[in-house]
Amino acid sequence: MIVISGQIFDPAGGAAEATAPSDREYAIARALADSEETFQYAAMREFRFELLMRDSIVSAAIQLNESPAAFASFANSRCNPRYWKLTENGGFMLKEGSKPAEAIRDIFDNGHMYAFECATAVVIVLYKAVIDSLGDDVFDRLFADTYLHDWQYDKDLHLLAVDASDLIPGDIRYFKNPDVDPKKMHWQGENAVYLGNQLFFGHGIGLAGAEKIISVLNRNRKPHAAQSAYLQKRAIRPDFRYLAQYRAALPAPPFGRLRSAMPESVQQNKKSRIIAAIGSKTYCMSISGCAFRNSSKSARISSR
């Protein structure tokens, strides 16, 4: 359900004179509206920004899949030394004098110079989506100390982890492989971007449905494994409403209408279960919303 300023938004109704969104934006709106979750916005501009950025996340994932950037374990990571310093643990430290947005974009433009694992790939996709949604200047200001390694990310990304049964384009999902072969720990799971139409992007696997991703993980289980890999009912997503403050107001979408006030039962149950978890690790729990924040410039969730 989509609730804007206390009113339910129906993507299927009405029309407005505004800049037409992509077909993907409409599909995202439908997924939000049909979800068991309640997506609440203080104003239409917040909702429209979420459509824009989710669209950008899907586009960035497809672009990374089309680039020659390779999959590699941390020990075999590589990067373009023009922009990044390769650290001992396989991370990419932004070089002094390099512009963060330009350095992130280089991963897509010169992918043959890069190799990294799937968690780092997801953070790269999210950063590229922020650049495409907010522009280079805002990104360079917010993410001046960009560092890429595993699920470490700048606190201004404001990632949220939520219980989610529904698949919504632009969400990050995790396929867990509980019986992974101890000699192949880089296959203990797959961080994947949901693209819509039952398709995911997982770095190292490519564009695939859930069955294929599970099949790949199952081929990397220990001998005599008893448990199949599976898709966890958790989603990771940026705090779109937080990031929307850095974007000039967008026009209302040329579809849908505000059709009624939010039911009292929904108003009394605004709090959502949010569990900060990816893979096998759980980090915090809240009943109103949980952004991963700490006192340092970077935050961390978990590894593949």
C-alpha positions, 0 to 999 in steps of 0.5 A: 500500500502507498500512503501519501500525506495520509491518503492512499495512492492508487497507481491504476487510477487517474492521470496527471499532466506531468513528465512521463515516467518510464514504464519501469517507474509504473511497474515499481509503483504497482509493486509498492501498491500491491505489497503487504508493506505500507509505504508512507510518504509525507509528500508526493515529492518523496514518493516520486523520488523513490520511484526515480531512485529505484529505477536508477538502481535497476538501471545501474545493476543492468549496466554493471552486468553489461560491463566486463567487471569480473567477479573475484574474492577479496584476495584477488580484487583489482581496481583502476589505480588512477582512482583507487588504492587497493588495500591489503584486505581487497578494498578500494580506497579513494585516492586523494584528489579523486572525485568520488562520482567520477571514480564510481563511474569509472567502474562502469566505463572501464570494467576490465580493470576491476574485480570484486565480490557480490557485496561490494558490487551491490554497494557500487550499484547503490552508489551509481544510483545515487549519482544518477538520481542526485548528480555528481556535486551532491554525491561528491559532497555526501560521499567524499570518503568513499571506500569500497569493501564488502558491505561497508558503505558511507553512513549517508546511504542510510541503508534499511533492512526490513522483513519483506515477503514481496519482491520490489524492483530496486530492493537488495535481496540475499540468497543464503547457502547454509550448507556451503562447501567450506573450501568455497566460502565465497559461495555462502550466499549471493547478494542480488538486486531485484530487477522486476519480472522475477529477474535478479542481478547477482555479480558473478552469476549475472541476470537470473531468476531465483531458481538459477541462483539457487541452483548455482549456490547448490552446486557449491555445497559441501558433500552430502549437503542436506539443505538447499540454498534459499531466498531470505525474506529480508530486503535491504534498501536506501532510506529514500525519504532521507535522500529525497531532501537532496533532490529538487522537487519532482512533478507528480507522476502522470498516473494514479490518484489519491483516492481515500484517507488511510484507514484508521487501522493502518494509522494505528499500526504504522510501526513496521518490523525492521530487522537489520540483517543480511545473510547469517548476521543480524544487527539490530531491531526496531519497531519504527525504522532502523537506519544503519548508523554509527559514529564513524563515516562508514557503516557496515552490514555483512559479507557475502 
